[in-house]
Amino acid sequence: MTAPAATARGTPAGIPLFDGFSTKITLAANPTVSFWEKDAQPSAYDGGDPIDITTMHNVLYRTKAHRALIDIGDVQSKAAYDPNVLTQILSLVNVDTTITVTHPDGSTEAHYGFMRSFTRDTATEGAQPEATVVMCVTNYDHTAHAEAGPTIASVSGT
């Protein structure tokens, strides 16, 4: 068995984002839903915890393997809201839809999912009332009844 060989870091492709402004989240079930993003957290791509493959034949190191499936985490936002349209916002909770994150450069990530929660923060004097909006990525197309990962679209120049 041979030891792993070092690999030199190459030059990354693309152009890094310089500022998170203005990242927006769109729900296809209501693209004009009345909350205003103050921040946006796109989903995480997570391979999961490693699988321990250590056996009694190991002599010095624990050995591990990667999992086969990738978990795509929640999309979240801190948002301002209008209490007069809470019915509109609440009508989206647990509704299967497409969640699109639009990055400042215009690139997009679209996922199947649903709004999991709309949690209002404590309202205080001198601060705009905010809510935390959490959208669960399901990776499931309810129309085709099939697994469906994200659709990622780049823009020219990135």
Secondary structure, 3 states (H helix, E strand, C coil): CCCCCCCCCCCCCCCCCCCCCCCEEEECCCCCCCEEEEEEECCCEECCCCEECCCCCCCCCCCEECCCCCEECCEEEEEEECHHHHHHHHCCECCCEEEEEECCCCCEEEEEEEEEEEEECCCCCCCCCEEEEEEEECCEECCCCEECCCEEECCCCC
